[in-house]
Amino acid sequence: MSRQYEEYMEKQNRKKESLLDLPDQFEESQIKIEKLQEELCKSSSWKSKLKDYIIGGTIGAILGFVLSKFLG
């Protein structure tokens, strides 16, 4: 066989193998998407937001107090 034919066949085999991997890659992508959606739901829940508001309010109060002592 000629070298060109061998290269062509090798290229075709690589294409077939990559196509056979597609279902697995698709399933992995679906699993990642589901996990990310769950994380997004958790991060936007009222419990998570309450925690953020409390931390932000505490830091704001401390900064306000410190700045009022220095500037006021």
Biopython code that builds the backbone (N, CA, C, O; Angstrom):
import numpy as np
from Bio.PDB.StructureBuilder import StructureBuilder

atoms = [
    (1, "MET", "N", (0.839, -1.192, 0.000)),
    (1, "MET", "CA", (0.000, 0.000, 0.000)),
    (1, "MET", "C", (0.878, 1.247, 0.000)),
    (1, "MET", "O", (2.011, 1.257, 0.481)),
    (2, "SER", "N", (0.315, 2.249, -0.541)),
    (2, "SER", "CA", (1.089, 3.483, -0.589)),
    (2, "SER", "C", (1.011, 4.208, 0.756)),
    (2, "SER", "O", (0.110, 3.979, 1.562)),
    (3, "ARG", "N", (1.948, 5.054, 0.956)),
    (3, "ARG", "CA", (2.002, 5.823, 2.215)),
    (3, "ARG", "C", (0.803, 6.760, 2.332)),
    (3, "ARG", "O", (0.243, 6.927, 3.415)),
    (4, "GLN", "N", (0.416, 7.365, 1.220)),
    (4, "GLN", "CA", (-0.733, 8.276, 1.242)),
    (4, "GLN", "C", (-2.004, 7.540, 1.657)),
    (4, "GLN", "O", (-2.812, 8.058, 2.429)),
    (5, "TYR", "N", (-2.168, 6.335, 1.139)),
    (5, "TYR", "CA", (-3.351, 5.546, 1.492)),
    (5, "TYR", "C", (-3.343, 5.201, 2.978)),
    (5, "TYR", "O", (-4.379, 5.272, 3.639)),
    (6, "GLU", "N", (-2.186, 4.830, 3.498)),
    (6, "GLU", "CA", (-2.074, 4.510, 4.920)),
    (6, "GLU", "C", (-2.402, 5.731, 5.783)),
    (6, "GLU", "O", (-3.101, 5.619, 6.790)),
    (7, "GLU", "N", (-1.894, 6.889, 5.381)),
    (7, "GLU", "CA", (-2.194, 8.118, 6.118)),
    (7, "GLU", "C", (-3.679, 8.437, 6.057)),
    (7, "GLU", "O", (-4.280, 8.852, 7.048)),
    (8, "TYR", "N", (-4.256, 8.237, 4.889)),
    (8, "TYR", "CA", (-5.685, 8.478, 4.729)),
    (8, "TYR", "C", (-6.500, 7.556, 5.639)),
    (8, "TYR", "O", (-7.431, 8.000, 6.311)),
    (9, "MET", "N", (-6.143, 6.274, 5.652)),
    (9, "MET", "CA", (-6.866, 5.309, 6.486)),
    (9, "MET", "C", (-6.690, 5.617, 7.976)),
    (9, "MET", "O", (-7.625, 5.478, 8.765)),
    (10, "GLU", "N", (-5.507, 6.026, 8.337)),
    (10, "GLU", "CA", (-5.250, 6.385, 9.734)),
    (10, "GLU", "C", (-6.103, 7.595, 10.130)),
    (10, "GLU", "O", (-6.664, 7.640, 11.225)),
    (11, "LYS", "N", (-6.189, 8.543, 9.253)),
    (11, "LYS", "CA", (-7.014, 9.732, 9.503)),
    (11, "LYS", "C", (-8.492, 9.344, 9.635)),
    (11, "LYS", "O", (-9.196, 9.852, 10.507)),
    (12, "GLN", "N", (-8.944, 8.461, 8.780)),
    (12, "GLN", "CA", (-10.332, 8.000, 8.841)),
    (12, "GLN", "C", (-10.608, 7.264, 10.159)),
    (12, "GLN", "O", (-11.659, 7.451, 10.773)),
    (13, "ASN", "N", (-9.670, 6.439, 10.580)),
    (13, "ASN", "CA", (-9.833, 5.716, 11.846)),
    (13, "ASN", "C", (-9.899, 6.671, 13.028)),
    (13, "ASN", "O", (-10.687, 6.465, 13.952)),
    (14, "ARG", "N", (-9.066, 7.727, 13.004)),
    (14, "ARG", "CA", (-9.117, 8.715, 14.086)),
    (14, "ARG", "C", (-10.467, 9.427, 14.121)),
    (14, "ARG", "O", (-11.000, 9.709, 15.194)),
    (15, "LYS", "N", (-11.011, 9.713, 12.948)),
    (15, "LYS", "CA", (-12.326, 10.353, 12.873)),
    (15, "LYS", "C", (-13.400, 9.441, 13.468)),
    (15, "LYS", "O", (-14.261, 9.887, 14.227)),
    (16, "LYS", "N", (-13.334, 8.163, 13.110)),
    (16, "LYS", "CA", (-14.312, 7.207, 13.646)),
    (16, "LYS", "C", (-14.215, 7.123, 15.159)),
    (16, "LYS", "O", (-15.232, 7.108, 15.852)),
    (17, "GLU", "N", (-12.989, 7.069, 15.670)),
    (17, "GLU", "CA", (-12.803, 6.991, 17.122)),
    (17, "GLU", "C", (-13.335, 8.234, 17.818)),
    (17, "GLU", "O", (-13.951, 8.142, 18.880)),
    (18, "SER", "N", (-13.098, 9.389, 17.226)),
    (18, "SER", "CA", (-13.589, 10.621, 17.853)),
    (18, "SER", "C", (-15.122, 10.675, 17.821)),
    (18, "SER", "O", (-15.749, 11.204, 18.739)),
    (19, "LEU", "N", (-15.709, 10.130, 16.768)),
    (19, "LEU", "CA", (-17.171, 10.088, 16.707)),
    (19, "LEU", "C", (-17.736, 9.116, 17.733)),
    (19, "LEU", "O", (-18.818, 9.342, 18.275)),
    (20, "LEU", "N", (-17.014, 8.043, 17.998)),
    (20, "LEU", "CA", (-17.471, 7.083, 19.000)),
    (20, "LEU", "C", (-17.397, 7.669, 20.411)),
    (20, "LEU", "O", (-18.125, 7.232, 21.302)),
    (21, "ASP", "N", (-16.527, 8.647, 20.616)),
    (21, "ASP", "CA", (-16.393, 9.296, 21.921)),
    (21, "ASP", "C", (-17.489, 10.328, 22.176)),
    (21, "ASP", "O", (-17.700, 10.733, 23.320)),
    (22, "LEU", "N", (-18.176, 10.749, 21.142)),
    (22, "LEU", "CA", (-19.175, 11.805, 21.302)),
    (22, "LEU", "C", (-20.276, 11.495, 22.315)),
    (22, "LEU", "O", (-20.594, 12.371, 23.118)),
    (23, "PRO", "N", (-20.867, 10.322, 22.328)),
    (23, "PRO", "CA", (-21.907, 10.062, 23.324)),
    (23, "PRO", "C", (-21.404, 10.200, 24.770)),
    (23, "PRO", "O", (-22.106, 10.734, 25.629)),
    (24, "ASP", "N", (-20.198, 9.719, 25.023)),
    (24, "ASP", "CA", (-19.625, 9.844, 26.365)),
    (24, "ASP", "C", (-19.378, 11.310, 26.709)),
    (24, "ASP", "O", (-19.659, 11.749, 27.824)),
    (25, "GLN", "N", (-18.857, 12.057, 25.752)),
    (25, "GLN", "CA", (-18.611, 13.476, 25.986)),
    (25, "GLN", "C", (-19.926, 14.220, 26.227)),
    (25, "GLN", "O", (-20.000, 15.111, 27.072)),
    (26, "PHE", "N", (-20.946, 13.845, 25.481)),
    (26, "PHE", "CA", (-22.251, 14.478, 25.645)),
    (26, "PHE", "C", (-22.812, 14.182, 27.033)),
    (26, "PHE", "O", (-23.349, 15.076, 27.686)),
    (27, "GLU", "N", (-22.695, 12.952, 27.482)),
    (27, "GLU", "CA", (-23.194, 12.579, 28.803)),
    (27, "GLU", "C", (-22.438, 13.326, 29.900)),
    (27, "GLU", "O", (-23.046, 13.803, 30.858)),
    (28, "GLU", "N", (-21.124, 13.428, 29.763)),
    (28, "GLU", "CA", (-20.334, 14.167, 30.736)),
    (28, "GLU", "C", (-20.754, 15.631, 30.782)),
    (28, "GLU", "O", (-20.841, 16.226, 31.856)),
    (29, "SER", "N", (-21.012, 16.202, 29.620)),
    (29, "SER", "CA", (-21.455, 17.598, 29.556)),
    (29, "SER", "C", (-22.804, 17.768, 30.246)),
    (29, "SER", "O", (-23.017, 18.741, 30.970)),
    (30, "GLN", "N", (-23.705, 16.834, 30.025)),
    (30, "GLN", "CA", (-25.023, 16.897, 30.657)),
    (30, "GLN", "C", (-24.896, 16.837, 32.183)),
    (30, "GLN", "O", (-25.578, 17.574, 32.894)),
    (31, "ILE", "N", (-24.027, 15.963, 32.678)),
    (31, "ILE", "CA", (-23.828, 15.833, 34.120)),
    (31, "ILE", "C", (-23.268, 17.133, 34.688)),
    (31, "ILE", "O", (-23.713, 17.596, 35.739)),
    (32, "LYS", "N", (-22.292, 17.723, 33.995)),
    (32, "LYS", "CA", (-21.715, 18.993, 34.450)),
    (32, "LYS", "C", (-22.765, 20.092, 34.467)),
    (32, "LYS", "O", (-22.812, 20.891, 35.403)),
    (33, "ILE", "N", (-23.597, 20.140, 33.455)),
    (33, "ILE", "CA", (-24.645, 21.157, 33.380)),
    (33, "ILE", "C", (-25.624, 20.991, 34.541)),
    (33, "ILE", "O", (-26.022, 21.978, 35.160)),
    (34, "GLU", "N", (-26.006, 19.771, 34.833)),
    (34, "GLU", "CA", (-26.926, 19.523, 35.946)),
    (34, "GLU", "C", (-26.314, 19.955, 37.269)),
    (34, "GLU", "O", (-26.994, 20.561, 38.098)),
    (35, "LYS", "N", (-25.033, 19.650, 37.477)),
    (35, "LYS", "CA", (-24.362, 20.057, 38.714)),
    (35, "LYS", "C", (-24.299, 21.580, 38.824)),
    (35, "LYS", "O", (-24.534, 22.143, 39.894)),
    (36, "LEU", "N", (-23.983, 22.235, 37.717)),
    (36, "LEU", "CA", (-23.916, 23.687, 37.733)),
    (36, "LEU", "C", (-25.282, 24.314, 38.002)),
    (36, "LEU", "O", (-25.374, 25.328, 38.694)),
    (37, "GLN", "N", (-26.335, 23.718, 37.463)),
    (37, "GLN", "CA", (-27.678, 24.228, 37.720)),
    (37, "GLN", "C", (-28.043, 24.067, 39.188)),
    (37, "GLN", "O", (-28.667, 24.955, 39.769)),
    (38, "GLU", "N", (-27.662, 22.950, 39.793)),
    (38, "GLU", "CA", (-27.917, 22.744, 41.219)),
    (38, "GLU", "C", (-27.165, 23.775, 42.056)),
    (38, "GLU", "O", (-27.721, 24.336, 43.001)),
    (39, "GLU", "N", (-25.901, 24.027, 41.712)),
    (39, "GLU", "CA", (-25.115, 25.012, 42.437)),
    (39, "GLU", "C", (-25.717, 26.399, 42.284)),
    (39, "GLU", "O", (-25.733, 27.178, 43.236)),
    (40, "LEU", "N", (-26.206, 26.706, 41.109)),
    (40, "LEU", "CA", (-26.825, 28.004, 40.874)),
    (40, "LEU", "C", (-28.084, 28.165, 41.717)),
    (40, "LEU", "O", (-28.327, 29.233, 42.279)),
    (41, "CYS", "N", (-28.874, 27.117, 41.805)),
    (41, "CYS", "CA", (-30.082, 27.172, 42.630)),
    (41, "CYS", "C", (-29.730, 27.357, 44.100)),
    (41, "CYS", "O", (-30.372, 28.135, 44.806)),
    (42, "LYS", "N", (-28.704, 26.639, 44.558)),
    (42, "LYS", "CA", (-28.288, 26.763, 45.955)),
    (42, "LYS", "C", (-27.768, 28.165, 46.254)),
    (42, "LYS", "O", (-28.065, 28.734, 47.304)),
    (43, "SER", "N", (-26.989, 28.718, 45.325)),
    (43, "SER", "CA", (-26.379, 30.024, 45.575)),
    (43, "SER", "C", (-27.399, 31.155, 45.498)),
    (43, "SER", "O", (-27.160, 32.237, 46.035)),
    (44, "SER", "N", (-28.515, 30.921, 44.848)),
    (44, "SER", "CA", (-29.515, 31.980, 44.760)),
    (44, "SER", "C", (-30.686, 31.756, 45.717)),
    (44, "SER", "O", (-31.722, 32.411, 45.601)),
    (45, "SER", "N", (-30.518, 30.837, 46.653)),
    (45, "SER", "CA", (-31.588, 30.595, 47.622)),
    (45, "SER", "C", (-31.608, 31.712, 48.659)),
    (45, "SER", "O", (-30.624, 32.436, 48.814)),
    (46, "TRP", "N", (-32.722, 31.855, 49.368)),
    (46, "TRP", "CA", (-32.833, 32.942, 50.344)),
    (46, "TRP", "C", (-31.875, 32.737, 51.512)),
    (46, "TRP", "O", (-31.432, 33.707, 52.126)),
    (47, "LYS", "N", (-31.552, 31.480, 51.826)),
    (47, "LYS", "CA", (-30.610, 31.220, 52.915)),
    (47, "LYS", "C", (-29.224, 31.748, 52.559)),
    (47, "LYS", "O", (-28.547, 32.354, 53.390)),
    (48, "SER", "N", (-28.818, 31.514, 51.337)),
    (48, "SER", "CA", (-27.517, 31.996, 50.895)),
    (48, "SER", "C", (-27.502, 33.518, 50.833)),
    (48, "SER", "O", (-26.525, 34.153, 51.228)),
    (49, "LYS", "N", (-28.580, 34.093, 50.341)),
    (49, "LYS", "CA", (-28.670, 35.554, 50.256)),
    (49, "LYS", "C", (-28.688, 36.179, 51.642)),
    (49, "LYS", "O", (-28.082, 37.231, 51.847)),
    (50, "LEU", "N", (-29.377, 35.547, 52.607)),
    (50, "LEU", "CA", (-29.425, 36.063, 53.975)),
    (50, "LEU", "C", (-28.022, 36.112, 54.568)),
    (50, "LEU", "O", (-27.644, 37.088, 55.216)),
    (51, "LYS", "N", (-27.263, 35.058, 54.340)),
    (51, "LYS", "CA", (-25.876, 35.019, 54.817)),
    (51, "LYS", "C", (-25.087, 36.179, 54.209)),
    (51, "LYS", "O", (-24.353, 36.864, 54.920)),
    (52, "ASP", "N", (-25.231, 36.404, 52.905)),
    (52, "ASP", "CA", (-24.527, 37.504, 52.243)),
    (52, "ASP", "C", (-24.954, 38.861, 52.812)),
    (52, "ASP", "O", (-24.114, 39.734, 53.030)),
    (53, "TYR", "N", (-26.251, 39.037, 53.051)),
    (53, "TYR", "CA", (-26.740, 40.302, 53.596)),
    (53, "TYR", "C", (-26.203, 40.551, 55.005)),
    (53, "TYR", "O", (-25.836, 41.677, 55.342)),
    (54, "ILE", "N", (-26.158, 39.505, 55.822)),
    (54, "ILE", "CA", (-25.655, 39.655, 57.191)),
    (54, "ILE", "C", (-24.171, 40.013, 57.175)),
    (54, "ILE", "O", (-23.744, 40.924, 57.885)),
    (55, "ILE", "N", (-23.396, 39.310, 56.379)),
    (55, "ILE", "CA", (-21.958, 39.605, 56.289)),
    (55, "ILE", "C", (-21.741, 41.014, 55.735)),
    (55, "ILE", "O", (-20.947, 41.785, 56.274)),
    (56, "GLY", "N", (-22.437, 41.337, 54.677)),
    (56, "GLY", "CA", (-22.299, 42.677, 54.085)),
    (56, "GLY", "C", (-22.746, 43.774, 55.037)),
    (56, "GLY", "O", (-22.104, 44.821, 55.119)),
    (57, "GLY", "N", (-23.831, 43.546, 55.751)),
    (57, "GLY", "CA", (-24.316, 44.538, 56.710)),
    (57, "GLY", "C", (-23.352, 44.737, 57.859)),
    (57, "GLY", "O", (-23.137, 45.861, 58.313)),
    (58, "THR", "N", (-22.771, 43.646, 58.330)),
    (58, "THR", "CA", (-21.796, 43.736, 59.424)),
    (58, "THR", "C", (-20.557, 44.510, 58.988)),
    (58, "THR", "O", (-20.078, 45.389, 59.705)),
    (59, "ILE", "N", (-20.054, 44.182, 57.829)),
    (59, "ILE", "CA", (-18.872, 44.894, 57.321)),
    (59, "ILE", "C", (-19.208, 46.362, 57.095)),
    (59, "ILE", "O", (-18.405, 47.235, 57.423)),
    (60, "GLY", "N", (-20.371, 46.644, 56.544)),
    (60, "GLY", "CA", (-20.784, 48.031, 56.326)),
    (60, "GLY", "C", (-20.920, 48.797, 57.630)),
    (60, "GLY", "O", (-20.525, 49.960, 57.708)),
    (61, "ALA", "N", (-21.468, 48.165, 58.645)),
    (61, "ALA", "CA", (-21.617, 48.826, 59.940)),
    (61, "ALA", "C", (-20.258, 49.120, 60.563)),
    (61, "ALA", "O", (-20.040, 50.201, 61.109)),
    (62, "ILE", "N", (-19.351, 48.161, 60.481)),
    (62, "ILE", "CA", (-18.007, 48.364, 61.038)),
    (62, "ILE", "C", (-17.291, 49.485, 60.293)),
    (62, "ILE", "O", (-16.696, 50.362, 60.919)),
    (63, "LEU", "N", (-17.342, 49.463, 58.973)),
    (63, "LEU", "CA", (-16.691, 50.520, 58.196)),
    (63, "LEU", "C", (-17.329, 51.879, 58.478)),
    (63, "LEU", "O", (-16.630, 52.884, 58.607)),
    (64, "GLY", "N", (-18.639, 51.904, 58.572)),
    (64, "GLY", "CA", (-19.333, 53.161, 58.890)),
    (64, "GLY", "C", (-18.919, 53.696, 60.243)),
    (64, "GLY", "O", (-18.682, 54.895, 60.393)),
    (65, "PHE", "N", (-18.830, 52.826, 61.224)),
    (65, "PHE", "CA", (-18.419, 53.236, 62.568)),
    (65, "PHE", "C", (-16.992, 53.769, 62.560)),
    (65, "PHE", "O", (-16.709, 54.826, 63.124)),
    (66, "VAL", "N", (-16.096, 53.028, 61.915)),
    (66, "VAL", "CA", (-14.682, 53.445, 61.874)),
    (66, "VAL", "C", (-14.532, 54.780, 61.127)),
    (66, "VAL", "O", (-13.810, 55.665, 61.586)),
    (67, "LEU", "N", (-15.195, 54.927, 60.004)),
    (67, "LEU", "CA", (-15.098, 56.171, 59.256)),
    (67, "LEU", "C", (-15.721, 57.343, 60.001)),
    (67, "LEU", "O", (-15.219, 58.464, 59.916)),
    (68, "SER", "N", (-16.796, 57.107, 60.721)),
    (68, "SER", "CA", (-17.406, 58.202, 61.473)),
    (68, "SER", "C", (-16.509, 58.639, 62.625)),
    (68, "SER", "O", (-16.526, 59.814, 62.993)),
    (69, "LYS", "N", (-15.729, 57.733, 63.203)),
    (69, "LYS", "CA", (-14.790, 58.098, 64.264)),
    (69, "LYS", "C", (-13.607, 58.903, 63.710)),
    (69, "LYS", "O", (-13.138, 59.846, 64.347)),
    (70, "PHE", "N", (-13.130, 58.521, 62.516)),
    (70, "PHE", "CA", (-12.000, 59.230, 61.938)),
    (70, "PHE", "C", (-12.395, 60.545, 61.292)),
    (70, "PHE", "O", (-11.658, 61.527, 61.391)),
    (71, "LEU", "N", (-13.530, 60.582, 60.641)),
    (71, "LEU", "CA", (-13.939, 61.773, 59.890)),
    (71, "LEU", "C", (-14.930, 62.642, 60.654)),
    (71, "LEU", "O", (-15.097, 63.813, 60.313)),
    (72, "GLY", "N", (-15.570, 62.124, 61.642)),
    (72, "GLY", "CA", (-16.653, 62.846, 62.312)),
    (72, "GLY", "C", (-16.232, 63.418, 63.575)),
    (72, "GLY", "O", (-17.030, 64.057, 64.260)),
]
sb = StructureBuilder()
sb.init_structure("model")
sb.init_model(0)
sb.init_chain("A")
sb.init_seg("    ")
for serial, (resi, resn, name, xyz) in enumerate(atoms, 1):
    if name == "N":
        sb.init_residue(resn, " ", resi, " ")
    sb.init_atom(name, np.array(xyz, "f"), 0.0, 1.0, " ", f" {name:<3s}", serial, name[0])
structure = sb.get_structure()
